[in-house]
């Protein structure tokens, strides 16, 4: 393992990267949407009901929103306050990777697993563009770690902790949490043949702990939906929230019913993995292949120095989620802890008994990834979003000196593989968090318009929109959802502001409305980047406009 000084220095750099991302404007749609939903809980003092705009929200359980609302209660309605629970859950996930790696292998594997997890691209992004997956991932791997500890040590304390973690994960995203926790545990039980550990009175205590944790979420669902069968949810009456979370949710995800379909590509997550596990992708694929080959050659015969939890868990989870008709890249966050432990174990084994040729080849791949990251960073600074603020270059120059030093340092290939990989993540995400995202978010009209409203001292009480299109950024940074009104309803109102796109502005004009002030901001769906937008020469062709007009 690398020295403690270098290890903690790399972790410190990553923590600074995470902190730098805390203060970036919230992304539309999901991050800003979820922040508005939690904000509404706080403002209306209603923590049992979830609303997505004017519609009642059934899709996801309450835990993520409760945690965000609690943070808002403590720190106020700030974007960085919304991110705090997700970042804390990520740190919990990193510590749990350490615990699981140490339990299954040894101390060094655990330490390296935590570093790999913290520097994985999708995990870093998940702490900036915070959705439910950050909390789900952190508590799911926490549950896996302690349930394995119970199996190995027969510890009631570990069983209770594992059950509590599983309960919080289930209360965050529903049945997928049981899948993510259950499949790796079943693989571990099948490999170790320790089924008797779940034929034990202690399991009843664990189930009780799980039930206690999920009871508040079930009560909230019961209060909002089961008590009101007359409510029409997604075109249906008699919707039971409890029945939904225990049964319907997973089938809706698999079939695309309710949430819609966006991909029938069964290999979506396989090619998505190529970027979500950067800069460790090649190492992760090699680790998976080597573990699979080792298991097949041993005919899955039990070996106390080996484990099947990571390989089996990754494989089964991949298979199940690949059949879902609605897929998004961040769904892979849940397997990153398992990949982190698997990759760490492979690298530590390579250090102890691997050939120099293999280490050198893998180091070559990591140098290649670092070079791509370096070129991408230059491209971002000097082409995509040029900057005249030369103070931003100071930290990059210092980091560049550090990179060059360790890239040229004469030491074992293993040490360079770890250092080069981790520093690649620091460089890439440091550039993204401090320059790319802030520049990109200048094209998110909702948040930029909110800043304009604050500067112009415009009252947020009288801002309307004439469509049901969501305005999450504007809603959150105004700290007040934009009111919806038809053109007919606006006819009798005076001294109001209307937030509208070009087409809606045309409709207002054709309906006889006139205005004396007009504020305009650039708009682009920033979470769906495309080449024409990233190219400064063609960017204007894909940018739309949003307007705020004063009707007197």
DOPA-708201 format. One record per residue (C-alpha): residue in three letters; z, y, x. Coordinates in steps of 0.05 Angstrom, whole numbers, padded with zeros to 5 digits, always signed. Layout:
<nodes>
ALAZYX
...
</nodes>
This chain:
<nodes>
UNK+00000+00000+00000
UNK-00011+00071+00023
UNK+00050+00109+00048
UNK+00099+00137-00002
UNK+00084+00208+00021
UNK+00009+00201+00008
UNK+00021+00164-00058
UNK+00067+00217-00087
UNK+00022+00272-00061
UNK-00038+00242-00098
UNK+00004+00234-00161
UNK+00028+00306-00154
UNK-00044+00330-00150
UNK-00061+00292-00213
UNK+00000+00321-00250
UNK-00025+00390-00230
UNK-00093+00372-00259
UNK-00060+00351-00324
UNK-00019+00416-00326
UNK-00081+00458-00314
UNK-00113+00425-00375
UNK-00054+00440-00420
UNK-00075+00513-00428
UNK-00148+00501-00444
UNK-00170+00520-00515
UNK-00168+00462-00564
UNK-00233+00425-00575
UNK-00266+00418-00642
UNK-00267+00373-00680
UNK-00210+00324-00672
UNK-00161+00360-00627
UNK-00164+00425-00665
UNK-00165+00387-00732
UNK-00103+00347-00716
UNK-00068+00409-00690
UNK-00083+00445-00756
UNK-00056+00385-00795
UNK+00009+00386-00755
UNK+00012+00462-00761
UNK+00007+00455-00836
UNK+00066+00407-00837
UNK+00109+00459-00801
UNK+00086+00519-00841
UNK+00095+00485-00909
UNK+00156+00445-00887
UNK+00124+00382-00915
UNK+00127+00325-00866
UNK+00109+00270-00916
UNK+00038+00293-00934
UNK-00024+00295-00892
UNK-00083+00340-00909
UNK-00151+00348-00876
UNK-00169+00417-00902
UNK-00165+00413-00978
UNK-00170+00337-00979
UNK-00113+00288-00975
UNK-00116+00247-00911
UNK-00110+00172-00913
UNK-00146+00149-00850
UNK-00090+00151-00797
UNK-00014+00145-00800
UNK+00034+00201-00788
UNK+00067+00191-00720
UNK+00018+00233-00678
UNK+00024+00290-00728
UNK+00099+00285-00730
UNK+00104+00289-00655
UNK+00057+00349-00652
UNK+00096+00382-00709
UNK+00162+00370-00671
UNK+00132+00402-00610
UNK+00109+00462-00652
UNK+00180+00468-00680
UNK+00209+00470-00610
UNK+00157+00511-00572
UNK+00118+00548-00626
UNK+00046+00543-00650
UNK+00010+00539-00583
UNK-00047+00495-00559
UNK-00005+00473-00499
UNK+00052+00454-00546
UNK+00004+00409-00584
UNK-00014+00373-00520
UNK+00057+00360-00496
UNK+00069+00294-00536
UNK+00002+00266-00512
UNK+00017+00282-00439
UNK+00087+00253-00444
UNK+00058+00190-00475
UNK+00008+00186-00418
UNK+00064+00191-00367
UNK+00100+00136-00405
UNK+00037+00095-00402
UNK+00032+00105-00326
UNK+00105+00083-00317
UNK+00092+00023-00362
UNK+00032+00003-00320
UNK+00079+00005-00260
UNK+00129-00038-00298
UNK+00078-00089-00321
UNK+00044-00093-00253
UNK+00110-00104-00219
UNK+00130-00157-00270
UNK+00065-00196-00266
UNK+00053-00187-00191
UNK+00096-00143-00146
UNK+00121-00073-00132
UNK+00057-00050-00096
UNK+00012-00073-00152
UNK+00055-00034-00201
UNK+00052+00030-00161
UNK-00024+00025-00152
UNK-00034+00009-00226
UNK+00003+00073-00246
UNK-00042+00114-00199
UNK-00106+00081-00225
UNK-00085+00093-00297
UNK-00068+00167-00285
UNK-00135+00180-00250
UNK-00180+00142-00299
UNK-00230+00191-00329
UNK-00218+00176-00402
UNK-00143+00179-00394
UNK-00147+00248-00362
UNK-00195+00271-00416
UNK-00149+00241-00469
UNK-00092+00286-00446
UNK-00137+00348-00453
UNK-00176+00331-00516
UNK-00114+00301-00548
UNK-00125+00253-00606
UNK-00082+00196-00631
UNK-00104+00151-00573
UNK-00058+00182-00521
UNK+00005+00164-00560
UNK-00025+00097-00581
UNK-00042+00078-00509
UNK+00024+00099-00479
UNK+00067+00062-00529
UNK+00022+00001-00533
UNK+00026-00014-00459
UNK+00101+00002-00462
UNK+00107-00051-00516
UNK+00066-00102-00477
UNK+00108-00092-00415
UNK+00174-00103-00450
UNK+00150-00161-00493
UNK+00126-00196-00430
UNK+00193-00180-00398
UNK+00227-00214-00458
UNK+00183-00276-00450
UNK+00198-00280-00375
UNK+00272-00261-00377
UNK+00295-00279-00447
UNK+00323-00209-00452
UNK+00341-00184-00522
UNK+00341-00112-00496
UNK+00268-00118-00473
UNK+00249-00150-00540
UNK+00279-00091-00578
UNK+00245-00040-00533
UNK+00178-00077-00541
UNK+00186-00078-00616
UNK+00203-00004-00618
UNK+00141+00012-00575
UNK+00097-00031-00621
UNK+00126+00004-00682
UNK+00110+00073-00655
UNK+00040+00051-00636
UNK+00029+00022-00706
UNK+00056+00086-00737
UNK+00005+00124-00695
UNK-00060+00088-00710
UNK-00047+00028-00754
UNK-00070-00043-00745
UNK-00108-00032-00680
UNK-00040-00024-00647
UNK-00019-00095-00668
UNK-00086-00120-00642
UNK-00079-00084-00575
UNK-00007-00109-00565
UNK-00015-00177-00597
UNK-00078-00204-00562
UNK-00053-00195-00490
UNK+00015-00225-00510
UNK-00019-00285-00542
UNK-00061-00294-00478
UNK+00003-00293-00437
UNK+00037-00343-00482
UNK-00024-00389-00481
UNK-00028-00387-00406
UNK+00047-00395-00391
UNK+00059-00444-00449
UNK+00122-00407-00467
UNK+00112-00409-00542
UNK+00185-00427-00553
UNK+00204-00355-00536
UNK+00178-00334-00603
UNK+00214-00391-00639
UNK+00280-00357-00626
UNK+00331-00319-00669
UNK+00321-00258-00624
UNK+00251-00250-00652
UNK+00283-00234-00720
UNK+00320-00177-00686
UNK+00255-00153-00656
UNK+00220-00155-00724
UNK+00278-00116-00755
UNK+00271-00063-00700
UNK+00196-00059-00714
UNK+00208-00053-00789
UNK+00259+00003-00779
UNK+00211+00043-00736
UNK+00152+00038-00784
UNK+00194+00052-00847
UNK+00187+00128-00844
UNK+00111+00123-00839
UNK+00109+00073-00897
UNK+00153+00118-00939
UNK+00107+00177-00925
UNK+00046+00137-00947
UNK+00084+00113-01009
UNK+00105+00184-01026
UNK+00036+00214-01019
UNK-00007+00158-01049
UNK+00029+00100-01082
UNK+00070+00147-01126
UNK+00006+00181-01149
UNK-00045+00129-01170
UNK-00083+00183-01208
UNK-00105+00216-01143
UNK-00178+00206-01125
UNK-00183+00188-01051
UNK-00253+00175-01023
UNK-00280+00168-01093
UNK-00227+00117-01116
UNK-00164+00120-01157
UNK-00103+00075-01149
UNK-00103+00080-01074
UNK-00041+00049-01043
UNK-00024+00079-00975
UNK+00019+00018-00957
UNK-00036-00031-00976
UNK-00087+00012-00937
UNK-00048+00012-00872
UNK-00031-00062-00875
UNK-00099-00088-00898
UNK-00156-00041-00915
UNK-00157+00003-00852
UNK-00184-00048-00803
UNK-00237-00074-00851
UNK-00261-00003-00864
UNK-00267+00009-00789
UNK-00305-00056-00779
UNK-00352-00046-00837
UNK-00358+00030-00831
UNK-00337+00038-00904
UNK-00300+00103-00916
UNK-00307+00130-00845
UNK-00382+00118-00841
UNK-00426+00082-00790
UNK-00447+00113-00724
UNK-00466+00053-00681
UNK-00487-00020-00692
UNK-00497-00029-00617
UNK-00454-00088-00597
UNK-00458-00067-00524
UNK-00436+00005-00537
UNK-00368-00005-00502
UNK-00398-00043-00444
UNK-00442+00015-00421
UNK-00389+00066-00442
UNK-00341+00032-00394
UNK-00385+00054-00336
UNK-00360+00125-00342
UNK-00292+00120-00377
UNK-00260+00082-00319
UNK-00289+00128-00264
UNK-00276+00131-00206
UNK-00252+00059-00209
UNK-00311+00029-00248
UNK-00341-00013-00193
UNK-00273-00038-00170
UNK-00254-00055-00242
UNK-00317-00095-00254
UNK-00309-00133-00188
UNK-00235-00146-00205
UNK-00254-00173-00274
UNK-00308-00218-00245
UNK-00263-00245-00191
UNK-00206-00259-00240
UNK-00254-00293-00289
UNK-00284-00336-00234
UNK-00214-00354-00209
UNK-00192-00375-00279
UNK-00253-00416-00293
UNK-00249-00452-00225
UNK-00176-00469-00238
UNK-00193-00491-00309
UNK-00140-00443-00334
UNK-00085-00486-00303
UNK-00019-00449-00301
UNK+00001-00418-00235
UNK+00065-00379-00230
UNK+00032-00331-00181
UNK-00025-00316-00229
UNK-00032-00285-00299
UNK-00082-00286-00355
UNK-00054-00228-00396
UNK-00101-00174-00368
UNK-00165-00214-00367
UNK-00154-00246-00434
UNK-00130-00182-00467
UNK-00189-00141-00442
UNK-00240-00194-00463
UNK-00213-00205-00533
UNK-00203-00131-00547
UNK-00273-00116-00524
UNK-00302-00169-00569
UNK-00264-00146-00631
UNK-00278-00071-00624
UNK-00351-00084-00607
UNK-00362-00110-00678
UNK-00337-00045-00709
UNK-00393-00004-00742
UNK-00358+00061-00723
UNK-00349+00070-00648
UNK-00327+00127-00603
UNK-00317+00126-00527
UNK-00242+00141-00531
UNK-00230+00075-00568
UNK-00233+00044-00498
UNK-00170+00082-00476
UNK-00128+00024-00503
UNK-00155-00025-00450
UNK-00147+00023-00391
UNK-00075+00001-00375
UNK-00098-00072-00372
UNK-00156-00053-00327
UNK-00110-00012-00284
UNK-00063-00072-00272
UNK-00121-00120-00261
UNK-00156-00073-00212
UNK-00091-00058-00174
UNK-00077-00133-00167
UNK-00147-00145-00140
UNK-00142-00088-00089
UNK-00074-00110-00065
UNK-00099-00181-00058
UNK-00160-00156-00021
UNK-00115-00118+00027
UNK-00075-00180+00042
UNK-00130-00232+00047
UNK-00198-00200+00036
UNK-00254-00196+00085
UNK-00269-00132+00122
UNK-00341-00136+00099
UNK-00320-00135+00025
UNK-00273-00076+00037
UNK-00327-00038+00074
UNK-00377-00050+00018
UNK-00328-00027-00036
UNK-00311+00034+00006
UNK-00385+00050+00008
UNK-00387+00050-00068
UNK-00327+00096-00071
UNK-00359+00144-00021
UNK-00421+00144-00065
UNK-00379+00161-00127
UNK-00344+00217-00088
UNK-00412+00245-00067
UNK-00436+00245-00139
UNK-00372+00281-00160
UNK-00381+00332-00104
UNK-00453+00346-00124
UNK-00433+00351-00198
UNK-00378+00401-00180
UNK-00427+00445-00142
UNK-00476+00439-00199
UNK-00423+00462-00249
UNK-00400+00521-00206
UNK-00468+00546-00182
UNK-00516+00527-00237
UNK-00488+00506-00305
UNK-00434+00560-00310
UNK-00439+00607-00251
UNK-00376+00644-00232
UNK-00365+00707-00194
UNK-00290+00694-00187
UNK-00285+00671-00115
UNK-00210+00658-00122
UNK-00229+00593-00158
UNK-00259+00567-00093
UNK-00193+00570-00054
UNK-00164+00506-00082
UNK-00231+00470-00076
UNK-00236+00489-00002
UNK-00165+00464+00011
UNK-00180+00400-00027
UNK-00246+00393+00011
UNK-00209+00396+00078
UNK-00161+00342+00052
UNK-00220+00299+00030
UNK-00257+00306+00096
UNK-00194+00289+00135
UNK-00180+00224+00098
UNK-00254+00205+00094
UNK-00260+00209+00170
UNK-00190+00183+00187
UNK-00191+00118+00226
UNK-00150+00071+00182
UNK-00157+00007+00143
UNK-00213+00008+00091
UNK-00163-00008+00037
UNK-00124+00057+00047
UNK-00189+00097+00046
UNK-00212+00063-00018
UNK-00150+00084-00055
UNK-00148+00155-00026
UNK-00222+00169-00036
UNK-00220+00143-00107
UNK-00159+00183-00128
UNK-00184+00246-00096
UNK-00250+00239-00132
UNK-00213+00243-00198
UNK-00172+00303-00174
UNK-00235+00341-00154
UNK-00276+00325-00216
UNK-00221+00339-00267
UNK-00195+00399-00229
UNK-00265+00430-00235
UNK-00271+00410-00308
UNK-00202+00436-00328
UNK-00204+00502-00290
UNK-00277+00521-00296
UNK-00323+00477-00338
UNK-00281+00471-00402
UNK-00260+00545-00404
UNK-00332+00565-00395
UNK-00357+00515-00446
UNK-00306+00537-00497
UNK-00336+00607-00497
UNK-00389+00575-00542
UNK-00339+00549-00593
UNK-00344+00604-00645
UNK-00280+00588-00683
UNK-00233+00599-00625
UNK-00271+00658-00595
UNK-00274+00691-00663
UNK-00199+00683-00671
UNK-00190+00720-00605
UNK-00236+00775-00631
UNK-00196+00779-00696
UNK-00131+00787-00656
UNK-00161+00841-00612
UNK-00190+00879-00671
UNK-00123+00871-00708
UNK-00158+00842-00769
UNK-00111+00814-00822
UNK-00120+00739-00829
UNK-00096+00742-00902
UNK-00165+00763-00928
UNK-00213+00718-00890
UNK-00257+00672-00931
UNK-00314+00623-00923
UNK-00365+00603-00976
UNK-00376+00531-00953
UNK-00331+00471-00943
UNK-00352+00465-00870
UNK-00289+00456-00828
UNK-00266+00514-00784
UNK-00211+00481-00744
UNK-00211+00527-00684
UNK-00209+00590-00726
UNK-00155+00559-00771
UNK-00109+00541-00713
UNK-00115+00604-00671
UNK-00109+00648-00734
UNK-00049+00604-00752
UNK-00076+00605-00822
UNK-00130+00561-00854
UNK-00191+00601-00876
UNK-00194+00606-00952
UNK-00252+00574-00988
UNK-00287+00614-01044
UNK-00354+00611-01078
UNK-00401+00670-01077
UNK-00384+00682-01150
UNK-00310+00684-01135
UNK-00321+00735-01080
UNK-00356+00783-01128
UNK-00291+00812-01154
UNK-00258+00819-01085
UNK-00258+00881-01043
UNK-00238+00895-00971
UNK-00247+00822-00949
UNK-00277+00787-00889
UNK-00325+00728-00895
UNK-00338+00678-00840
UNK-00409+00652-00844
UNK-00468+00623-00807
UNK-00539+00652-00809
UNK-00559+00616-00873
UNK-00495+00634-00909
UNK-00503+00706-00888
UNK-00573+00705-00918
UNK-00544+00677-00984
UNK-00493+00733-00986
UNK-00548+00785-00976
UNK-00592+00755-01030
UNK-00532+00755-01077
UNK-00525+00830-01071
UNK-00467+00833-01021
UNK-00466+00887-00967
UNK-00420+00897-00908
UNK-00403+00953-00861
UNK-00379+00912-00801
UNK-00405+00849-00770
UNK-00375+00810-00712
UNK-00416+00754-00681
UNK-00398+00696-00635
UNK-00439+00641-00602
UNK-00432+00571-00631
UNK-00448+00502-00603
UNK-00418+00433-00618
UNK-00385+00428-00549
UNK-00364+00355-00556
UNK-00438+00335-00563
UNK-00468+00362-00499
UNK-00542+00357-00486
UNK-00588+00374-00428
UNK-00618+00435-00462
UNK-00549+00466-00469
UNK-00527+00450-00397
UNK-00592+00481-00371
UNK-00580+00557-00370
UNK-00655+00569-00379
UNK-00658+00531-00446
UNK-00587+00543-00471
UNK-00606+00599-00518
UNK-00652+00552-00557
UNK-00595+00508-00581
UNK-00541+00560-00591
UNK-00527+00582-00662
UNK-00487+00642-00686
UNK-00426+00650-00729
UNK-00410+00717-00762
UNK-00350+00752-00791
UNK-00371+00807-00839
UNK-00328+00860-00874
UNK-00346+00867-00948
UNK-00320+00934-00972
</nodes>
